[in-house]
Amino acid sequence: MSENGASGSDSDPSGTGEPERDGRHESPAQRADRRWSELLQEVRVTQTGVQILFGFLLTVAFTPRFATLGGTDRVIYVVTVVLGAATTGALVGPVAFHRIVSGHRLKAQTVAWAARLTLVGVVLLLATVTSALLLILRIALHNAAVPWVVAGVVAWLVLCWFGLPGWALHRYERRK
């Protein structure tokens, strides 16, 4: 691993200024800055959805319908709220991490840790959406199709969020 957390093949170890495999001419510091900017954009998009979902979840306990929920649905609700809070924590984590270590010449390491926190946040978001969908569909449908519908949506999200990127990595990494 190079200083910025990328593999040695991403940098110019010879110092000749030759383009990297992606055609960029950037120093490790420039690469870290670019990767940080890209990561922040990704986190902004994800945080917006999480904030809306979490805000909605927080209001549910104060509605008249909440008092009529059965024990199982209340447990699912509590689990969903806790997952939403954990998701928020993981997705705000990169900002706090950056703020605390800023100025200590740890940009590359900050990017690496922030990327990990963001991925954890995406996994937690999957769990939060799954739990919220389960709760909502249990209340709305009251039938045996609910687990199947939830499983189908979760399979779709896993495919979109993890399967396709994994497939692309596998397919295009072989070309190098």
C-alpha positions in Angstrom: 0.0 0.0 0.0 1.2 3.5 -0.8 0.9 6.4 1.6 -2.6 7.2 0.4 -3.9 3.7 1.0 -4.0 2.7 -2.6 -2.0 -0.1 -4.1 1.4 0.6 -5.4 0.2 0.2 -9.0 -2.0 3.3 -8.6 1.0 5.6 -8.0 4.1 6.6 -10.0 6.8 4.9 -8.0 9.5 5.8 -10.6 8.7 9.5 -10.2 8.9 9.9 -14.0 5.5 11.6 -14.3 4.1 8.8 -16.4 0.4 8.6 -16.3 -1.1 6.1 -13.9 -3.3 3.3 -15.2 -6.3 5.6 -15.2 -4.4 8.3 -17.1 -4.1 10.8 -14.2 -1.0 12.7 -13.4 -1.5 13.4 -9.7 0.7 13.3 -6.6 -0.4 11.1 -3.7 -1.6 14.3 -2.0 -3.7 15.3 -5.0 -5.1 11.8 -5.3 -6.1 11.9 -1.6 -7.8 15.3 -2.1 -9.7 14.0 -5.1 -10.7 10.8 -3.4 -11.8 12.9 -0.4 -14.0 15.1 -2.6 -15.5 12.1 -4.3 -16.2 10.4 -1.0 -17.9 13.6 0.4 -20.2 13.7 -2.6 -21.2 10.1 -2.0 -21.8 10.7 1.7 -23.9 13.7 1.0 -26.2 11.8 -1.3 -26.5 8.9 1.2 -27.0 11.1 4.2 -29.9 12.9 2.7 -31.8 9.7 2.3 -30.9 8.5 5.8 -31.9 11.8 7.4 -35.3 11.7 5.7 -35.8 8.1 6.7 -34.6 8.6 10.3 -36.6 11.8 10.7 -39.7 9.9 9.6 -39.0 7.0 12.0 -38.6 9.4 14.9 -42.0 10.8 14.4 -43.8 7.4 14.2 -43.7 6.9 18.0 -45.7 10.1 18.5 -48.6 9.1 16.2 -51.9 7.7 17.5 -51.4 4.5 15.4 -48.2 3.7 17.3 -50.2 2.9 20.5 -52.1 0.1 18.6 -48.9 -1.7 17.5 -48.4 -5.2 18.7 -45.3 -6.3 20.6 -43.5 -7.7 17.5 -44.1 -4.5 15.5 -42.8 -2.4 18.4 -39.6 -4.5 18.5 -39.2 -4.1 14.8 -39.7 -0.3 15.2 -37.1 0.0 18.0 -34.6 -2.1 16.0 -35.3 0.1 12.9 -34.7 3.3 14.9 -31.5 2.0 16.4 -30.3 0.9 13.0 -31.2 4.4 11.7 -29.2 6.0 14.4 -26.2 3.7 13.8 -26.4 4.4 10.1 -26.4 8.2 10.8 -23.4 7.7 13.0 -21.4 5.8 10.4 -22.2 8.3 7.7 -21.4 11.3 9.8 -18.3 9.5 11.1 -16.1 10.6 8.1 -16.8 14.2 8.7 -16.0 13.9 12.4 -12.9 11.9 11.6 -11.7 14.5 9.2 -12.4 17.4 11.5 -10.4 15.7 14.4 -7.3 14.7 12.4 -7.3 17.7 10.0 -4.0 19.5 9.9 -2.0 16.4 11.0 -1.0 15.3 7.5 -3.2 12.3 7.5 -5.4 12.9 4.5 -4.7 9.6 2.8 -5.4 7.7 6.0 -8.4 9.8 6.6 -9.8 8.9 3.2 -9.2 5.2 3.8 -10.9 5.3 7.2 -13.7 7.5 5.9 -14.3 5.1 3.0 -14.6 2.2 5.4 -17.0 4.1 7.6 -19.1 5.0 4.6 -19.3 1.4 3.5 -20.4 0.4 7.0 -23.0 3.1 6.7 -24.3 1.7 3.4 -24.5 -1.8 5.0 -26.4 -0.3 8.0 -28.6 1.6 5.6 -29.5 -1.7 3.9 -30.4 -3.1 7.3 -32.4 0.0 8.2 -34.4 0.0 4.9 -35.0 -3.7 5.3 -36.3 -3.2 8.9 -38.4 -0.2 8.0 -39.9 -1.9 5.0 -40.7 -5.0 7.1 -42.5 -2.8 9.6 -44.5 -0.8 7.1 -45.6 -3.8 5.1 -46.5 -5.8 8.2 -48.9 -3.0 9.2 -50.1 -2.2 5.7 -50.7 -5.8 4.3 -51.1 -8.2 7.3 -50.3 -11.2 5.1 -47.8 -13.9 4.4 -46.5 -12.1 1.3 -44.7 -9.5 3.4 -41.4 -11.5 4.0 -41.3 -12.3 0.3 -41.8 -8.7 -0.8 -39.1 -7.6 1.7 -36.8 -10.3 0.5 -37.3 -9.3 -3.1 -36.6 -5.6 -2.4 -33.5 -6.5 -0.3 -32.2 -8.7 -3.1 -32.6 -5.8 -5.5 -30.8 -3.4 -3.2 -28.0 -5.9 -2.6 -27.7 -6.4 -6.4 -27.6 -2.6 -7.0 -25.4 -1.6 -4.1 -23.0 -4.6 -4.0 -23.5 -7.1 -6.7 -23.1 -4.8 -9.7 -20.0 -3.0 -8.3 -18.5 -6.4 -7.4 -19.2 -7.8 -10.8 -17.6 -4.7 -12.4 -14.5 -5.0 -10.2 -14.2 -8.7 -11.1 -14.8 -8.2 -14.8 -12.5 -5.2 -15.3 -9.7 -6.1 -12.8 -9.0 -9.2 -15.0 -8.2 -6.9 -17.9 -5.1 -5.4 -16.2 
